[in-house]
Amino acid sequence: MKSSKEIERSIHKKYRNKLWSPFIRAIREFELIEDGDRIAVTMSGGKDSFVLAKLFQELYQHGKRNFELVFISMDPGYSKENREHLEKMARQLDIPLEIFERNVFTASQAMTDKPCYLCARMRRGVLYELARDLGCNKIALGHHFDDVIETYLLNILQGGITMAMMPKLRSKNFPGMELIRPLYYVREKDIVAWRDYNNLDFLDCACPVASGQIDSYRQRVKELIPRLKKDFPQVENSILAATKHVHLGAVLGTVSNGEETSFLDNYKTKG
């Protein structure tokens, strides 16, 4: 078993270009950290949230420390084994994790026969509440590059909307709170490589419902992208680029603050 220090060194040395550099790029490009921030790094127990926590610790140790960190996890109804494993991994990686119990799994399953979306929304709300009560003004989530492009494709293919997963968002229900995604440019395969190189064993899916699901729309999109890459090798970068280069004069309609507009509105006025 590697020590926490060895694991930290691997982030700065072996995986500097794959983890550290894209992490810093997102923070700078999207201005994710500002002076005086108190950031709640939210941890589910999976590989993404753990690498996010280690990257933040490294930034705090070697940066200018113009912000504060707390590491929080919400136990939404984990099994005894999963809860113990989460605690064990936090100890192994020297992460001062605070765990709060909220029985979200049971509540979301009782309210709908498709609980995953509801569960995610409930968990997000609880995390905002916990972070606010701890004096934080931001929560950091472990969504990575692959999540970003999969969500964009999923919105188009299933939802019929053009909508990206944003690198930061202001909360509508918790005034003064923001959500940030510092892993925006980090590839999932590089997180997997870091995990395997350090022989780490994180939780996969601790949800009693989702862990039994073999198929889902998101999984289908995840499997679609490698197939597209055979004909379009740059497809992942192209999908991300499409979220940054939206030609408003060449779309049929837009939505802003819940208000829909048609290209005809401007077309008629311009004559």
Contacts in CASP RR format, 6 or more apart in sequence:
PFRMAT RR
TARGET T0000
AUTHOR 0000-0000-0000
METHOD contacts of the structure
MODEL  1
MKSSKEIERSIHKKYRNKLWSPFIRAIREFELIEDGDRIAVTMSGGKDSF
VLAKLFQELYQHGKRNFELVFISMDPGYSKENREHLEKMARQLDIPLEIF
ERNVFTASQAMTDKPCYLCARMRRGVLYELARDLGCNKIALGHHFDDVIE
TYLLNILQGGITMAMMPKLRSKNFPGMELIRPLYYVREKDIVAWRDYNNL
DFLDCACPVASGQIDSYRQRVKELIPRLKKDFPQVENSILAATKHVHLGA
VLGTVSNGEETSFLDNYKTKG
1 92 0 8 1.000
1 199 0 8 1.000
2 198 0 8 1.000
2 199 0 8 1.000
4 92 0 8 1.000
4 93 0 8 1.000
4 94 0 8 1.000
6 198 0 8 1.000
7 54 0 8 1.000
7 93 0 8 1.000
7 198 0 8 1.000
7 200 0 8 1.000
8 54 0 8 1.000
8 57 0 8 1.000
8 58 0 8 1.000
10 194 0 8 1.000
10 197 0 8 1.000
10 198 0 8 1.000
11 19 0 8 1.000
11 20 0 8 1.000
11 51 0 8 1.000
11 54 0 8 1.000
11 55 0 8 1.000
11 58 0 8 1.000
11 194 0 8 1.000
12 20 0 8 1.000
12 58 0 8 1.000
14 197 0 8 1.000
15 190 0 8 1.000
15 193 0 8 1.000
15 194 0 8 1.000
15 197 0 8 1.000
18 186 0 8 1.000
18 187 0 8 1.000
18 190 0 8 1.000
18 193 0 8 1.000
18 194 0 8 1.000
19 51 0 8 1.000
19 55 0 8 1.000
19 186 0 8 1.000
19 190 0 8 1.000
19 191 0 8 1.000
19 194 0 8 1.000
20 55 0 8 1.000
20 58 0 8 1.000
22 145 0 8 1.000
22 183 0 8 1.000
22 184 0 8 1.000
22 185 0 8 1.000
22 186 0 8 1.000
22 187 0 8 1.000
23 55 0 8 1.000
23 59 0 8 1.000
23 182 0 8 1.000
23 183 0 8 1.000
23 185 0 8 1.000
23 186 0 8 1.000
24 59 0 8 1.000
25 185 0 8 1.000
26 32 0 8 1.000
26 167 0 8 1.000
26 181 0 8 1.000
26 182 0 8 1.000
26 183 0 8 1.000
26 184 0 8 1.000
26 185 0 8 1.000
26 186 0 8 1.000
27 33 0 8 1.000
27 59 0 8 1.000
27 182 0 8 1.000
30 167 0 8 1.000
30 168 0 8 1.000
30 180 0 8 1.000
30 184 0 8 1.000
31 168 0 8 1.000
32 167 0 8 1.000
32 168 0 8 1.000
32 180 0 8 1.000
32 181 0 8 1.000
32 182 0 8 1.000
33 39 0 8 1.000
33 66 0 8 1.000
33 67 0 8 1.000
33 180 0 8 1.000
34 66 0 8 1.000
34 67 0 8 1.000
35 66 0 8 1.000
35 67 0 8 1.000
36 66 0 8 1.000
36 67 0 8 1.000
36 68 0 8 1.000
37 66 0 8 1.000
37 67 0 8 1.000
37 68 0 8 1.000
37 137 0 8 1.000
37 138 0 8 1.000
38 67 0 8 1.000
38 68 0 8 1.000
38 69 0 8 1.000
38 70 0 8 1.000
38 134 0 8 1.000
38 135 0 8 1.000
38 136 0 8 1.000
38 137 0 8 1.000
38 138 0 8 1.000
39 56 0 8 1.000
39 67 0 8 1.000
39 68 0 8 1.000
39 69 0 8 1.000
39 70 0 8 1.000
39 136 0 8 1.000
39 137 0 8 1.000
39 138 0 8 1.000
39 139 0 8 1.000
39 140 0 8 1.000
39 180 0 8 1.000
40 70 0 8 1.000
40 71 0 8 1.000
40 72 0 8 1.000
40 127 0 8 1.000
40 130 0 8 1.000
40 131 0 8 1.000
40 134 0 8 1.000
40 136 0 8 1.000
40 138 0 8 1.000
40 139 0 8 1.000
40 140 0 8 1.000
41 49 0 8 1.000
41 52 0 8 1.000
41 53 0 8 1.000
41 56 0 8 1.000
41 69 0 8 1.000
41 70 0 8 1.000
41 71 0 8 1.000
41 72 0 8 1.000
41 140 0 8 1.000
42 49 0 8 1.000
42 72 0 8 1.000
42 73 0 8 1.000
42 74 0 8 1.000
42 127 0 8 1.000
42 131 0 8 1.000
42 139 0 8 1.000
42 140 0 8 1.000
42 141 0 8 1.000
42 142 0 8 1.000
43 49 0 8 1.000
43 50 0 8 1.000
43 52 0 8 1.000
43 53 0 8 1.000
43 71 0 8 1.000
43 72 0 8 1.000
43 73 0 8 1.000
43 86 0 8 1.000
43 90 0 8 1.000
43 95 0 8 1.000
43 97 0 8 1.000
44 73 0 8 1.000
44 203 0 8 1.000
44 206 0 8 1.000
45 73 0 8 1.000
45 86 0 8 1.000
45 89 0 8 1.000
45 202 0 8 1.000
45 203 0 8 1.000
45 206 0 8 1.000
46 202 0 8 1.000
46 203 0 8 1.000
46 204 0 8 1.000
47 191 0 8 1.000
47 192 0 8 1.000
47 195 0 8 1.000
47 200 0 8 1.000
47 202 0 8 1.000
48 142 0 8 1.000
48 143 0 8 1.000
48 144 0 8 1.000
48 183 0 8 1.000
48 188 0 8 1.000
48 191 0 8 1.000
49 141 0 8 1.000
49 142 0 8 1.000
50 89 0 8 1.000
50 93 0 8 1.000
50 95 0 8 1.000
50 200 0 8 1.000
50 202 0 8 1.000
51 183 0 8 1.000
51 186 0 8 1.000
51 191 0 8 1.000
51 194 0 8 1.000
51 195 0 8 1.000
52 140 0 8 1.000
52 141 0 8 1.000
52 142 0 8 1.000
52 182 0 8 1.000
52 183 0 8 1.000
53 71 0 8 1.000
53 93 0 8 1.000
53 95 0 8 1.000
54 93 0 8 1.000
54 95 0 8 1.000
55 182 0 8 1.000
55 183 0 8 1.000
56 69 0 8 1.000
56 140 0 8 1.000
56 182 0 8 1.000
57 69 0 8 1.000
57 94 0 8 1.000
57 95 0 8 1.000
60 67 0 8 1.000
60 69 0 8 1.000
70 98 0 8 1.000
70 131 0 8 1.000
70 134 0 8 1.000
70 136 0 8 1.000
71 90 0 8 1.000
71 95 0 8 1.000
71 96 0 8 1.000
71 97 0 8 1.000
71 98 0 8 1.000
72 97 0 8 1.000
72 98 0 8 1.000
72 99 0 8 1.000
72 100 0 8 1.000
72 127 0 8 1.000
72 130 0 8 1.000
72 131 0 8 1.000
72 134 0 8 1.000
73 86 0 8 1.000
73 90 0 8 1.000
73 97 0 8 1.000
73 98 0 8 1.000
73 99 0 8 1.000
73 100 0 8 1.000
74 99 0 8 1.000
74 100 0 8 1.000
74 101 0 8 1.000
74 102 0 8 1.000
74 104 0 8 1.000
74 123 0 8 1.000
74 126 0 8 1.000
74 127 0 8 1.000
74 130 0 8 1.000
75 83 0 8 1.000
75 86 0 8 1.000
75 99 0 8 1.000
75 100 0 8 1.000
75 101 0 8 1.000
75 102 0 8 1.000
76 102 0 8 1.000
76 103 0 8 1.000
76 104 0 8 1.000
76 105 0 8 1.000
76 119 0 8 1.000
76 122 0 8 1.000
76 123 0 8 1.000
76 126 0 8 1.000
76 207 0 8 1.000
77 101 0 8 1.000
77 102 0 8 1.000
77 103 0 8 1.000
77 104 0 8 1.000
77 105 0 8 1.000
77 106 0 8 1.000
78 86 0 8 1.000
78 206 0 8 1.000
79 206 0 8 1.000
79 208 0 8 1.000
82 203 0 8 1.000
82 206 0 8 1.000
83 99 0 8 1.000
85 201 0 8 1.000
85 203 0 8 1.000
86 97 0 8 1.000
86 99 0 8 1.000
86 203 0 8 1.000
86 206 0 8 1.000
87 97 0 8 1.000
87 99 0 8 1.000
89 200 0 8 1.000
89 201 0 8 1.000
89 202 0 8 1.000
90 96 0 8 1.000
90 97 0 8 1.000
93 200 0 8 1.000
98 134 0 8 1.000
100 126 0 8 1.000
100 130 0 8 1.000
102 126 0 8 1.000
104 119 0 8 1.000
104 122 0 8 1.000
104 123 0 8 1.000
104 126 0 8 1.000
105 115 0 8 1.000
105 119 0 8 1.000
105 207 0 8 1.000
105 208 0 8 1.000
105 209 0 8 1.000
107 122 0 8 1.000
108 115 0 8 1.000
108 118 0 8 1.000
108 119 0 8 1.000
108 122 0 8 1.000
109 115 0 8 1.000
109 119 0 8 1.000
109 209 0 8 1.000
111 118 0 8 1.000
112 118 0 8 1.000
115 209 0 8 1.000
116 207 0 8 1.000
116 209 0 8 1.000
116 210 0 8 1.000
116 216 0 8 1.000
119 207 0 8 1.000
119 209 0 8 1.000
125 173 0 8 1.000
125 174 0 8 1.000
127 139 0 8 1.000
128 139 0 8 1.000
128 171 0 8 1.000
128 173 0 8 1.000
128 174 0 8 1.000
128 177 0 8 1.000
129 174 0 8 1.000
131 138 0 8 1.000
131 139 0 8 1.000
131 177 0 8 1.000
132 174 0 8 1.000
132 177 0 8 1.000
136 177 0 8 1.000
137 176 0 8 1.000
137 177 0 8 1.000
137 178 0 8 1.000
138 177 0 8 1.000
138 178 0 8 1.000
138 179 0 8 1.000
138 180 0 8 1.000
139 177 0 8 1.000
139 178 0 8 1.000
139 179 0 8 1.000
139 180 0 8 1.000
140 179 0 8 1.000
140 180 0 8 1.000
140 181 0 8 1.000
140 182 0 8 1.000
141 179 0 8 1.000
141 180 0 8 1.000
141 181 0 8 1.000
142 181 0 8 1.000
142 182 0 8 1.000
142 183 0 8 1.000
143 165 0 8 1.000
143 181 0 8 1.000
143 183 0 8 1.000
143 184 0 8 1.000
144 183 0 8 1.000
144 184 0 8 1.000
144 186 0 8 1.000
144 187 0 8 1.000
144 188 0 8 1.000
144 191 0 8 1.000
145 183 0 8 1.000
145 184 0 8 1.000
145 185 0 8 1.000
145 186 0 8 1.000
145 187 0 8 1.000
145 188 0 8 1.000
145 236 0 8 1.000
145 240 0 8 1.000
146 187 0 8 1.000
146 188 0 8 1.000
146 222 0 8 1.000
146 236 0 8 1.000
147 165 0 8 1.000
147 188 0 8 1.000
148 164 0 8 1.000
148 165 0 8 1.000
148 181 0 8 1.000
148 184 0 8 1.000
148 240 0 8 1.000
148 243 0 8 1.000
149 225 0 8 1.000
149 236 0 8 1.000
149 239 0 8 1.000
149 240 0 8 1.000
150 218 0 8 1.000
150 221 0 8 1.000
150 222 0 8 1.000
150 225 0 8 1.000
151 164 0 8 1.000
151 165 0 8 1.000
152 162 0 8 1.000
152 163 0 8 1.000
152 164 0 8 1.000
152 165 0 8 1.000
152 239 0 8 1.000
152 240 0 8 1.000
152 242 0 8 1.000
152 243 0 8 1.000
153 221 0 8 1.000
153 224 0 8 1.000
153 225 0 8 1.000
153 239 0 8 1.000
154 217 0 8 1.000
154 218 0 8 1.000
154 221 0 8 1.000
155 161 0 8 1.000
155 162 0 8 1.000
155 163 0 8 1.000
155 164 0 8 1.000
156 162 0 8 1.000
157 217 0 8 1.000
157 221 0 8 1.000
158 217 0 8 1.000
161 255 0 8 1.000
162 246 0 8 1.000
162 251 0 8 1.000
164 243 0 8 1.000
165 181 0 8 1.000
166 181 0 8 1.000
167 180 0 8 1.000
167 181 0 8 1.000
167 184 0 8 1.000
168 178 0 8 1.000
168 179 0 8 1.000
168 180 0 8 1.000
168 181 0 8 1.000
169 178 0 8 1.000
169 179 0 8 1.000
170 176 0 8 1.000
170 177 0 8 1.000
170 178 0 8 1.000
171 177 0 8 1.000
171 178 0 8 1.000
171 179 0 8 1.000
183 191 0 8 1.000
195 202 0 8 1.000
204 211 0 8 1.000
205 211 0 8 1.000
225 235 0 8 1.000
225 236 0 8 1.000
228 235 0 8 1.000
229 235 0 8 1.000
229 236 0 8 1.000
232 238 0 8 1.000
248 254 0 8 1.000
249 263 0 8 1.000
249 266 0 8 1.000
251 263 0 8 1.000
252 262 0 8 1.000
252 263 0 8 1.000
253 260 0 8 1.000
253 261 0 8 1.000
253 262 0 8 1.000
253 263 0 8 1.000
254 260 0 8 1.000
254 261 0 8 1.000
255 261 0 8 1.000
END
